[in-house]
Amino acid sequence: MNNKLHKNVQDFLAKPLPHHIGGLARMSSTEKVINPSSGSVLAEVAMGGAAEIELAVAAAEKVFPAWSALPPKDRALLLHRFADALEKHSEELAQLESLDVGKAITAAEGFDIPFGIQCLRYFADFSTRAQYSAPLEIKDMEARVWRVPYGVCGFIFPWNFPFTLMCWGVAPALAAGNTVVIKPSEVTPLTTLYAAQIAVEAGLPPGVFNVVVGNGSSAGAALASHPRVKRMSFTGSPEVGRKIGEACGRNLVPCKLELGGKGAAVVFEDVDVDSVATQLAGAITLNTGQVCCTATRWMIHEKIYDRFVSKATEVLKQTKIGPGMNRETQMGPLVSEAQRKRVLGYIERGKEGGARAILNGGMPSLPDAANGFYVQPALLEGSDDNVCCREEIFGPCAFLLRFKDEEAAISQVNKLHYGLANSVWSANLQRANRVAERMIAGNSWINAHNIFAYGLPYGGVNLSGTGGGVNSPDTFHDYLRPQTIARPLSE
């Protein structure tokens, strides 16, 4: 490791880390957080359940009337102060994200932390110009829609982008006047707990921002089924998403589900082969392939297939694998041993099912990081009914397919029940837009993959999600409850 840890990070990790409830630290029994780059213990964190969730909901509920009553400009000022404080501590946050997830420190510094902070600023500013009262044109009536915050909003986040996804979720909810209870992944809770500490420093009122760490079966289930949570959001797998949706449905609580994907990249014969192959190789090594929207089905036109495979293989073989905190690292480890077993297991099942390995994947030889959870990139090719083509692996693995014409490519893309993000690559923009419109997904990208910007909606359909997306004005309005106010003019 050639990045010296910030003293604040050393101090933070040196003692058991508590929940943050009502602006106060609260301890409970603890469990160890493992450093995926080395397999060593990184920290001890409190692990809560229904009791801690109840306290957090009560704290959020208590402060909600005062927080929601603030003028939007006053809430925005506090959120900007929070963003300023996060920015001040961005070095520590980036180190914690790299240590906890295993991702390259350069990625944490260059994207995860600054882009998350930008989210707070975007929604803080948007809240000051949003329309909360919208007139309705109805004969003989004075009528309008009045939009108000729901109350306590619950959030359950995954382990792949802990800080960014936390900001994507809570920023619009807070800006709209709601209070929040957050359950981060127990595998990667560190930046969320550090952010809670910073929220106190920044002057957010106690109870506005609450964090409870715990398992999904205890803390997660308690939060999703809590009768006084008024709006729920979950980011994770379709399997768990169904359970969250069922729990919310029993309480008639609206639920936002941001779920998995099996993104397709359709590459036509008129592209710059070397450039596109390099970009798609980078897509599967980004965060070690632990990205729900990334391109893991590569559909390559038959005229350029062999050249494309050759270039992608060359790029992936040269990818520098190592500990996340090493600045030379391009791809760090997977987040856990369980995730490594899952990825390696999928690759073996794919080969047993008839797939041919262009790149075998497997575990690299890294003498300086022998106990970390590393894998090598894998490329497979074969039939589109192979398990590695149909199911989300969540690792640095792509499945390659040939196609000969536009109709065949579109048909192949739309075979699966996922619908998060696909891309089409072509110099012919008329064709690219035509194909993009026909691919079934929440997001269709042209000549790029993994495109995010505030103001650009991002969400899924089918197995990839329901209940609204993130990062846009629509997201802000998701956290406002509409009610009509009407007066007949004939009174």
C-alpha positions as CSV (number, residue, x, y, z in Angstrom):
1,M,0.0,0.0,0.0
2,N,1.6,3.2,-1.1
3,N,-1.0,5.6,0.1
4,K,-0.5,6.7,3.7
5,L,-3.8,6.7,5.7
6,H,-5.0,10.1,6.8
7,K,-4.8,10.4,10.6
8,N,-8.6,10.9,10.8
9,V,-9.0,7.6,9.0
10,Q,-6.6,5.9,11.4
11,D,-8.4,7.3,14.4
12,F,-11.9,6.4,13.0
13,L,-10.9,2.8,12.4
14,A,-9.2,2.4,15.8
15,K,-12.3,2.0,17.9
16,P,-15.7,0.2,17.5
17,L,-18.0,2.3,15.3
18,P,-21.5,3.0,16.6
19,H,-24.8,3.6,14.9
20,H,-25.9,7.3,14.6
21,I,-29.4,7.8,15.9
22,G,-30.9,11.2,16.7
23,G,-27.5,12.9,16.4
24,L,-26.0,10.6,19.0
25,A,-23.6,7.6,18.8
26,R,-25.2,4.4,20.0
27,M,-23.3,1.1,20.5
28,S,-24.6,-2.5,20.3
29,S,-22.9,-5.8,19.7
30,T,-20.3,-5.6,17.0
31,E,-19.0,-7.5,14.0
32,K,-15.8,-7.2,12.0
33,V,-15.5,-5.5,8.7
34,I,-13.0,-7.2,6.4
35,N,-10.5,-5.4,4.1
36,P,-11.1,-7.1,0.7
37,S,-7.6,-6.2,-0.5
38,S,-5.9,-8.2,2.2
39,G,-8.5,-10.3,4.1
40,S,-7.5,-8.6,7.3
41,V,-9.9,-6.9,9.8
42,L,-10.5,-3.3,8.8
43,A,-12.9,-2.2,11.6
44,E,-15.5,-3.3,14.1
45,V,-19.0,-1.9,13.7
46,A,-22.1,-2.0,15.8
47,M,-24.8,-4.4,14.5
48,G,-28.3,-3.4,15.2
49,G,-31.8,-4.8,14.6
50,A,-35.4,-4.0,15.3
51,A,-34.7,-2.1,18.5
52,E,-32.2,0.3,16.9
53,I,-34.5,0.8,13.9
54,E,-37.3,1.7,16.2
55,L,-35.2,4.3,17.9
56,A,-34.0,5.7,14.6
57,V,-37.5,6.0,13.2
58,A,-38.7,7.7,16.4
59,A,-35.8,10.2,16.2
60,A,-36.6,10.9,12.5
61,E,-40.3,11.2,13.3
62,K,-39.7,13.6,16.2
63,V,-37.6,16.1,14.1
64,F,-39.7,15.8,10.9
65,P,-42.2,18.6,11.7
66,A,-39.5,21.2,12.3
67,W,-37.3,20.0,9.3
68,S,-40.3,20.0,6.9
69,A,-41.5,23.4,8.1
70,L,-38.2,25.1,7.1
71,P,-38.4,27.2,4.0
72,P,-36.6,25.3,1.1
73,K,-33.8,27.9,1.0
74,D,-33.0,27.3,4.7
75,R,-32.9,23.5,4.2
76,A,-30.8,24.0,1.1
77,L,-28.4,26.1,3.1
78,L,-27.9,23.3,5.6
79,L,-27.5,20.7,2.9
80,H,-24.8,22.9,1.2
81,R,-23.1,23.1,4.6
82,F,-23.2,19.3,4.8
83,A,-21.8,19.1,1.3
84,D,-19.0,21.6,2.2
85,A,-18.1,19.5,5.2
86,L,-18.1,16.3,3.2
87,E,-15.8,18.0,0.7
88,K,-13.5,19.1,3.4
89,H,-13.2,15.5,4.5
90,S,-13.1,14.1,0.9
91,E,-9.6,12.6,1.3
92,E,-10.7,10.5,4.3
93,L,-14.0,9.5,2.6
94,A,-12.1,8.3,-0.5
95,Q,-9.6,6.3,1.6
96,L,-12.5,4.7,3.5
97,E,-14.4,3.8,0.3
98,S,-11.3,2.3,-1.2
99,L,-10.4,0.3,1.9
100,D,-14.0,-0.9,2.5
101,V,-15.0,-1.8,-1.1
102,G,-11.5,-2.6,-2.5
103,K,-12.0,-0.2,-5.3
104,A,-9.1,1.7,-6.9
105,I,-8.3,4.8,-4.8
106,T,-8.2,6.9,-8.0
107,A,-11.8,5.9,-8.8
108,A,-12.9,6.8,-5.3
109,E,-11.2,10.2,-5.5
110,G,-12.2,10.9,-9.1
111,F,-15.8,9.7,-9.1
112,D,-17.4,8.2,-6.0
113,I,-16.8,10.9,-3.5
114,P,-17.1,14.1,-5.6
115,F,-20.0,12.9,-7.6
116,G,-21.9,11.9,-4.4
117,I,-21.2,15.4,-2.9
118,Q,-22.4,17.0,-6.1
119,C,-25.8,15.2,-5.7
120,L,-26.4,17.0,-2.4
121,R,-25.7,20.3,-4.1
122,Y,-27.9,19.5,-7.1
123,F,-31.0,18.7,-5.1
124,A,-30.4,21.5,-2.5
125,D,-30.4,24.0,-5.4
126,F,-33.3,22.3,-7.2
127,S,-35.5,22.5,-4.1
128,T,-35.3,26.3,-4.0
129,R,-36.8,26.6,-7.5
130,A,-39.2,23.6,-7.5
131,Q,-42.9,24.2,-7.8
132,Y,-44.8,23.0,-4.7
133,S,-48.2,24.4,-5.6
134,A,-49.5,23.7,-9.1
135,P,-52.8,25.2,-10.3
136,L,-55.4,23.0,-12.0
137,E,-57.6,24.3,-14.8
138,I,-61.0,23.1,-13.7
139,K,-64.3,24.8,-14.6
140,D,-66.0,26.7,-11.8
141,M,-63.3,25.7,-9.3
142,E,-60.2,27.1,-7.7
143,A,-58.0,24.1,-7.5
144,R,-54.4,23.2,-7.1
145,V,-52.0,20.3,-6.3
146,W,-50.0,21.0,-3.1
147,R,-46.9,18.9,-2.7
148,V,-45.6,18.1,0.8
149,P,-42.9,15.7,2.1
150,Y,-43.9,12.2,3.2
151,G,-42.2,12.0,6.6
152,V,-39.7,9.4,7.6
153,C,-38.1,7.7,4.6
154,G,-36.2,4.4,4.9
155,F,-33.2,3.5,2.7
156,I,-31.4,0.2,2.3
157,F,-28.2,0.4,0.2
158,P,-25.8,-2.2,-1.3
159,W,-22.1,-2.6,-1.0
160,N,-20.8,-1.7,-4.4
161,F,-21.0,2.2,-4.4
162,P,-21.8,2.9,-0.7
163,F,-21.2,6.6,-0.7
164,T,-22.5,7.6,-4.1
165,L,-25.7,5.5,-3.8
166,M,-26.3,6.9,-0.3
167,C,-26.1,10.4,-1.7
168,W,-28.3,9.5,-4.7
169,G,-31.0,8.3,-2.3
170,V,-31.0,10.6,0.6
171,A,-30.2,13.9,-1.1
172,P,-33.6,14.4,-2.8
173,A,-35.5,13.1,0.2
174,L,-33.8,15.5,2.6
175,A,-34.0,18.4,0.1
176,A,-37.8,17.8,-0.2
177,G,-38.2,18.0,3.6
178,N,-38.2,14.4,4.6
179,T,-36.1,12.8,7.4
180,V,-34.1,9.6,6.8
181,V,-33.2,6.3,8.3
182,I,-30.3,4.6,6.5
183,K,-29.3,1.0,6.6
184,P,-26.0,0.6,4.7
185,S,-24.6,-2.7,3.8
186,E,-23.0,-4.4,6.8
187,V,-20.2,-5.3,4.4
188,T,-19.3,-1.7,3.5
189,P,-20.7,0.7,6.1
190,L,-17.7,2.9,6.7
191,T,-18.3,6.0,4.5
192,T,-22.0,6.1,5.6
193,L,-21.0,6.1,9.3
194,Y,-18.3,8.7,8.6
195,A,-20.8,10.9,6.7
196,A,-23.2,10.6,9.7
197,Q,-20.4,12.0,11.9
198,I,-19.8,14.8,9.4
199,A,-23.6,15.6,9.4
200,V,-23.3,16.4,13.1
201,E,-20.3,18.6,12.4
202,A,-22.2,20.4,9.6
203,G,-25.1,21.2,11.9
204,L,-27.9,19.0,10.5
205,P,-30.6,18.9,13.2
206,P,-30.4,15.7,15.3
207,G,-32.6,13.0,13.9
208,V,-32.7,14.3,10.3
209,F,-29.9,11.8,9.2
210,N,-29.9,8.4,11.1
211,V,-27.7,5.4,10.3
212,V,-28.3,1.9,11.7
213,V,-25.9,-0.9,10.6
214,G,-27.2,-4.4,10.6
215,N,-28.0,-7.5,8.6
216,G,-30.8,-7.5,6.0
217,S,-32.7,-10.2,7.9
218,S,-32.8,-8.1,11.1
219,A,-32.3,-4.3,10.6
220,G,-33.3,-4.4,6.9
221,A,-36.5,-6.3,7.5
222,A,-37.4,-4.1,10.5
223,L,-37.0,-1.0,8.5
224,A,-38.9,-2.2,5.4
225,S,-41.8,-3.4,7.5
226,H,-41.9,-0.5,10.0
227,P,-45.5,0.9,10.0
228,R,-44.3,4.5,10.6
229,V,-41.9,4.7,7.6
230,K,-43.8,6.6,5.0
231,R,-41.5,6.1,1.9
232,M,-39.1,3.3,1.3
233,S,-36.1,2.9,-1.1
234,F,-34.1,-0.2,-1.8
235,T,-31.1,-0.7,-4.1
236,G,-29.9,-4.3,-4.6
237,S,-30.9,-7.6,-6.2
238,P,-34.3,-8.4,-7.7
239,E,-34.6,-11.3,-5.3
240,V,-34.4,-9.1,-2.2
241,G,-36.3,-6.3,-3.9
242,R,-39.3,-8.6,-4.1
243,K,-39.2,-9.2,-0.4
244,I,-38.8,-5.4,0.3
245,G,-41.8,-4.7,-2.0
246,E,-43.9,-7.3,-0.3
247,A,-43.1,-5.9,3.1
248,C,-44.0,-2.3,2.0
249,G,-47.1,-3.5,0.3
250,R,-48.5,-4.9,3.5
251,N,-48.3,-1.4,5.0
252,L,-49.3,0.3,1.8
253,V,-46.0,2.2,1.8
254,P,-44.8,3.4,-1.6
255,C,-41.5,1.8,-2.4
256,K,-38.7,2.7,-4.9
257,L,-36.7,-0.4,-6.1
258,E,-33.4,0.1,-7.9
259,L,-32.4,-3.5,-8.9
260,G,-30.0,-5.5,-11.0
261,G,-29.2,-5.7,-14.7
262,K,-27.6,-7.6,-17.5
263,G,-26.6,-4.7,-19.7
264,A,-26.1,-5.3,-23.4
265,A,-23.7,-3.4,-25.7
266,V,-24.6,-3.7,-29.4
267,V,-21.5,-2.9,-31.5
268,F,-22.0,-2.3,-35.3
269,E,-19.4,-2.8,-37.9
270,D,-18.7,0.9,-38.6
271,V,-17.1,1.7,-35.2
272,D,-13.5,2.4,-34.3
273,V,-12.9,-1.2,-33.1
274,D,-9.9,-0.5,-30.9
275,S,-11.6,2.4,-29.1
276,V,-14.9,0.6,-28.4
277,A,-13.1,-2.6,-27.3
278,T,-11.0,-0.6,-24.9
279,Q,-14.0,1.2,-23.5
280,L,-16.1,-2.0,-23.0
281,A,-13.1,-3.7,-21.4
282,G,-13.0,-0.8,-19.0
283,A,-16.7,-1.2,-18.3
284,I,-16.3,-4.7,-16.9
285,T,-13.2,-3.8,-14.9
286,L,-14.8,-0.7,-13.4
287,N,-15.3,-1.5,-9.7
288,T,-14.3,-5.0,-10.6
289,G,-17.5,-5.5,-12.5
290,Q,-19.6,-4.9,-9.4
291,V,-21.9,-2.5,-11.3
292,C,-25.5,-3.3,-11.9
293,C,-25.8,-1.3,-15.2
294,T,-22.5,-2.2,-16.8
295,A,-22.2,-3.9,-20.1
296,T,-21.8,-7.7,-19.6
297,R,-23.4,-8.9,-22.8
298,W,-21.4,-7.8,-25.8
299,M,-23.2,-8.2,-29.1
300,I,-20.6,-7.7,-31.8
301,H,-21.3,-7.5,-35.5
302,E,-19.9,-10.6,-37.2
303,K,-17.7,-8.5,-39.6
304,I,-15.6,-7.1,-36.8
305,Y,-16.0,-9.9,-34.2
306,D,-12.5,-11.4,-34.4
307,R,-10.7,-8.0,-34.4
308,F,-12.8,-6.8,-31.5
309,V,-12.1,-9.9,-29.4
310,S,-8.4,-9.6,-30.1
311,K,-8.3,-6.0,-28.9
312,A,-10.5,-6.5,-25.8
313,T,-8.4,-9.5,-24.8
314,E,-5.2,-7.5,-25.1
315,V,-6.6,-4.7,-22.9
316,L,-7.9,-7.0,-20.2
317,K,-4.6,-9.0,-20.0
318,Q,-2.8,-5.7,-19.4
319,T,-5.2,-4.5,-16.6
320,K,-3.2,-3.9,-13.4
321,I,-4.8,-5.8,-10.6
322,G,-4.0,-5.1,-7.0
323,P,-5.0,-3.5,-3.7
324,G,-7.4,-0.7,-3.9
325,M,-5.1,1.8,-2.1
326,N,-2.3,1.3,-4.6
327,R,-2.3,4.1,-7.1
328,E,-1.1,1.8,-9.9
329,T,-4.2,-0.4,-9.4
330,Q,-6.7,-0.3,-12.2
331,M,-8.9,-3.2,-10.8
332,G,-9.1,-4.1,-7.1
333,P,-10.5,-7.2,-5.5
334,L,-14.1,-8.2,-5.2
335,V,-15.8,-7.1,-2.1
336,S,-15.8,-10.4,-0.2
337,E,-14.8,-14.0,-0.3
338,A,-18.5,-14.9,-0.8
339,Q,-18.6,-12.7,-3.9
340,R,-15.5,-14.2,-5.3
341,K,-16.9,-17.7,-4.9
342,R,-20.1,-16.5,-6.6
343,V,-18.2,-15.1,-9.6
344,L,-15.8,-18.0,-10.0
345,G,-18.8,-20.4,-9.6
346,Y,-20.7,-18.7,-12.4
347,I,-17.7,-18.9,-14.8
348,E,-17.4,-22.6,-14.1
349,R,-21.1,-23.2,-14.6
350,G,-20.9,-21.2,-17.8
351,K,-18.1,-23.4,-19.2
352,E,-19.8,-26.6,-18.0
353,G,-22.9,-25.3,-20.0
354,G,-20.9,-25.1,-23.2
355,A,-19.4,-21.6,-23.1
356,R,-15.9,-21.2,-24.5
357,A,-13.4,-19.2,-22.4
358,I,-11.6,-16.5,-24.4
359,L,-10.1,-15.4,-21.1
360,N,-10.4,-17.9,-18.3
361,G,-10.7,-15.5,-15.3
362,G,-9.7,-17.3,-12.2
363,M,-7.6,-16.1,-9.3
364,P,-4.4,-14.1,-10.1
365,S,-1.1,-14.7,-8.4
366,L,-0.4,-11.6,-6.2
367,P,2.3,-12.4,-3.7
368,D,1.9,-9.1,-1.9
369,A,-1.9,-9.5,-1.6
370,A,-2.3,-13.2,-1.4
371,N,-5.2,-13.1,1.1
372,G,-7.3,-10.6,-0.8
373,F,-10.5,-11.5,-2.8
374,Y,-9.0,-11.1,-6.3
375,V,-10.2,-12.5,-9.6
376,Q,-9.0,-12.0,-13.2
377,P,-11.2,-10.7,-16.0
378,A,-13.1,-13.3,-18.0
379,L,-14.5,-13.3,-21.5
380,L,-16.8,-16.1,-22.6
381,E,-18.6,-16.8,-25.8
382,G,-21.3,-19.2,-26.8
383,S,-25.1,-19.6,-26.9
384,D,-27.4,-17.0,-25.5
385,D,-29.1,-19.6,-23.3
386,N,-25.9,-20.0,-21.3
387,V,-26.2,-19.1,-17.6
388,C,-23.5,-16.5,-17.9
389,C,-25.3,-14.8,-20.7
390,R,-28.7,-14.8,-18.9
391,E,-27.9,-14.1,-15.2
392,E,-26.2,-11.2,-13.4
393,I,-22.7,-12.3,-12.3
394,F,-21.6,-9.0,-10.7
395,G,-17.9,-9.5,-11.5
396,P,-15.4,-8.7,-14.3
397,C,-16.9,-11.1,-16.8
398,A,-18.5,-10.4,-20.2
399,F,-20.4,-12.8,-22.5
400,L,-19.8,-12.3,-26.3
401,L,-22.3,-12.9,-29.0
402,R,-22.2,-12.4,-32.8
403,F,-25.0,-10.8,-34.8
404,K,-25.4,-10.0,-38.5
405,D,-28.2,-7.4,-38.7
406,E,-30.1,-4.8,-36.7
407,E,-33.2,-6.9,-36.1
408,A,-31.3,-9.8,-34.8
409,A,-29.4,-7.6,-32.4
410,I,-32.5,-6.0,-31.0
411,S,-34.2,-9.3,-30.6
412,Q,-31.2,-10.7,-28.7
413,V,-31.0,-7.7,-26.4
414,N,-34.7,-7.9,-25.4
415,K,-34.7,-11.6,-24.7
416,L,-34.0,-11.1,-21.0
417,H,-36.4,-9.9,-18.3
418,Y,-33.9,-7.3,-17.0
419,G,-34.2,-3.7,-18.2
420,L,-31.7,-1.4,-16.6
421,A,-29.1,-0.1,-19.2
422,N,-28.0,-0.9,-22.7
423,S,-25.8,0.8,-25.2
424,V,-25.5,0.9,-29.0
425,W,-22.3,1.8,-30.8
426,S,-22.3,3.0,-34.3
427,A,-21.0,5.9,-36.5
428,N,-24.5,6.0,-38.0
429,L,-26.4,8.1,-35.5
430,Q,-29.8,7.6,-37.2
431,R,-29.3,3.8,-36.8
432,A,-28.0,4.2,-33.3
433,N,-31.0,6.2,-32.1
434,R,-33.4,3.8,-33.9
435,V,-31.9,0.8,-32.0
436,A,-31.7,2.7,-28.7
437,E,-35.4,3.4,-28.9
438,R,-36.3,-0.2,-29.4
439,M,-34.1,-1.7,-26.6
440,I,-36.2,-2.4,-23.5
441,A,-34.5,-0.6,-20.6
442,G,-34.7,2.4,-18.4
443,N,-31.6,3.8,-20.1
444,S,-30.2,3.5,-23.6
445,W,-26.8,5.0,-24.2
446,I,-25.2,5.8,-27.5
447,N,-21.5,5.4,-28.2
448,A,-20.7,5.2,-24.4
449,H,-21.7,3.1,-21.4
450,N,-22.3,4.0,-17.8
451,I,-23.4,7.6,-18.4
452,F,-24.5,9.6,-15.3
453,A,-25.3,13.3,-14.9
454,Y,-27.6,15.2,-12.5
455,G,-30.7,16.0,-14.4
456,L,-30.4,12.8,-16.6
457,P,-33.0,10.3,-15.2
458,Y,-31.7,6.9,-14.4
459,G,-33.9,3.9,-13.5
460,G,-35.0,0.4,-14.5
461,V,-37.9,-1.6,-15.8
462,N,-39.0,-5.2,-15.4
463,L,-36.6,-7.1,-13.1
464,S,-34.4,-4.0,-12.9
465,G,-36.7,-1.8,-10.9
466,T,-39.9,0.0,-10.3
467,G,-41.2,3.0,-8.4
468,G,-39.1,5.7,-10.0
469,G,-35.5,6.4,-10.8
470,V,-32.7,8.7,-9.5
471,N,-30.8,11.8,-10.3
472,S,-33.4,14.0,-11.9
473,P,-36.2,16.4,-11.1
474,D,-38.6,13.5,-11.2
475,T,-36.6,12.0,-8.3
476,F,-37.2,15.1,-6.2
477,H,-40.9,14.9,-6.8
478,D,-40.9,11.2,-5.8
479,Y,-40.3,12.4,-2.3
480,L,-43.2,14.8,-2.2
481,R,-46.7,13.6,-1.6
482,P,-49.4,15.3,-3.8
483,Q,-52.7,16.4,-2.3
484,T,-55.4,18.4,-4.0
485,I,-56.9,21.6,-2.6
486,A,-60.1,22.8,-4.2
487,R,-62.8,25.4,-3.7
488,P,-66.0,25.6,-5.8
489,L,-66.5,29.1,-7.2
490,S,-70.3,28.8,-7.0
491,E,-70.4,28.9,-3.2
